[in-house]
Amino acid sequence: MRLVIGAQGGVGTTRITQALVKAGDAIALDLADGQLAARLERTTWPLAWLTLVAPAQRQTMIETIVQRRFSLAWSPECRLNPTAVWAAVREVDVRRPVIIDGGIAPPDEAAQQAEAIIIVSADNDVARWHTRRLSAQYPQATVTLGTKDAARTLAAQMFPTSAELVSRKAAKRQS
């Protein structure tokens, strides 16, 4: 599970998350504003649905999410039973990587569950200030700019074999 956090709105957090989801053939979890789910143009299920069903049905739903590459979206109901919510996300992550668009203020549980945290910043004073604050809060985090080039580079580092395919497709489009 990887968490992407923006230093401020508009720095490219969703762009970076989208690139990682595609490169890693991963499941997207949108904790922010729904833009990730919309940009990926995949079927999206509310994450809370996984906590409102019997365990056997939850397993079937998780298999469907993994096989069909559905996206998941955070909703206010997720706060009712965060333990069950994150347990379900971990079950998905065991089967296929989960990339989380955390927006600018993800729930603490998202950072606790993440094996990697990426802070997306920009070249301005406000973003730099928030980047310093977030870097102090998450000292193990990687900091990147929210550009397309940074997204490709990060995807290549995290998912090397998939990133080669993405770069070949990009090269074909440019030629």
N, C-alpha and C positions, 0 to 999 in steps of 0.2 A: 504494500500500500504506500502510495506516494502522495504527499499533500503539497499543493501549490497555493501560495499565499501572495496577495498583492500588497505592495508597500503603500499604494493608494489606488483609488479607482482610475481606470483608464490606462494602466501601465502595460497591459498585455497578458494578464494572468490567464484569461480564458484562451488566448492564442497559444500560450505555452502548454496549457493543460490539453487542449485539443490536439496539438502536435504529438504529445506524449501518448495520448490515448490511441491515436492512429498508428504511431510507430510501434507501440507495444501490443497492438491488437488487444487492447485492454478494455475494461469496463469503466465508464465514466460515472463519477458520483458528483453531482452538482449541489454544493452547499451554499452557493451564492445566489445569483439572480435568475437562473434558468437559461442564460445565454449559451452555456456549454451544451446543454441538452438540445437546444434549438439549432445550434451550428452543426452538431454532429448528424442531425436529421435521422436519428434512430428512434425506435420506440422507447419511451421513457416511462418508467413506473415510479410512483411515490415509494420511497424507501420504507415508510411506515407500514406499507402493505405486508412486508415480510414479518412484521411483529404481531399482526392481527389474525394470523391463521394458525392452525394446528401444525405441530412439527413436521408431520409427513407432507402436508401441503407446502410448507415452507421449503422443504428439500426439492420438491418438484418445481417450485417457482425459481429457486436458485439455479437449478439445472437449465431451465428455460432462459434465464438471464445470461448465463454463461454461454450456452450454445448459440443463442440468437444475438448476442452482443447488445443487449438492452442497456440503456443508460438508467441511472437511478437519480432521483431528485429528493433532496431534503425537504421536509414539510414540518409545520409546527407540531404535528402529532409525534414526531420523533423525540421530542422532549419528554413525552409521557413515560417512556421506557428506554432510556438511552443504553442501558446494558444490553437489552435484546437487539436494539438497532445495530450496535457495533459488533455484536456477536454474528449477526446476519452478514454484515459487511466483511467480517473476517472469513466467513464461510465462502463467500464469493471470491475473495482474494486468494484463497487457497487454490482455487480452480483456475483463475485468470487474474492477472494483475488489475488492481483498482487504482485509478488515478483520480484524485479528489481536487476539484476546483473549490478552494476554501474561501474565495473572495478576499475581503480585507480583514475579516474578523471571524475566523472559523471557531467552532466549539472546541474547548480544550481537549475533549476526547479524541478529536481528529488528529491532533498533534501527538497525543499519547499513543495512538494506534499506528501512526506512520513510521515506516522504516526509513524514509527519506523525506526531507522537507526542502522545498524550493521556494525562495523568496524572489518575487519578480519586482524589479525596480525600474526607475527611469532616471534620466540625467537632469534632475531638477532638485532644488533645495528641499522641498517638501518630501519627495520620494526618498532622498538620501537620509533625511531625519528619521522617517518611519523605517527605513531599512536598518539603520543603526539600532533602533528600538527593537525591531523584530529579531535582529541578529543576536542581541543580548538575551532575548527571551528564548530563542532557539539556536544556541551556539553551534550545533551540528549542521545547520542549514547551509545549503548552497545558494548563492545570490547570483542572479542573472538579469539581463535586460529583457524586456518583453518583445524583442524583435523577431522576425521570421528566421533570420540567421541564427540567433541565439536558441530559438526553439529547435531548429534542425540539429545544432551542435549538442544540445542537451539530450535530445532523443537518441542521437548516435551513441552518446556515452551510456545512457541507461538501457537501451535496447539495440545493441550493435548490429545484429543480423537484420532486424526489421528496418533499421535506419538506412541500411544500404539500399533496400528496395525503394524506400521513400526518396532517397537522393537520385536514384536512377529515373524514377517517374518525373521528378522535378527537372532533371537534365533533358529528358525527352520533350517536356513541355516547352523548354527554352529553345530547343533546336528546331 
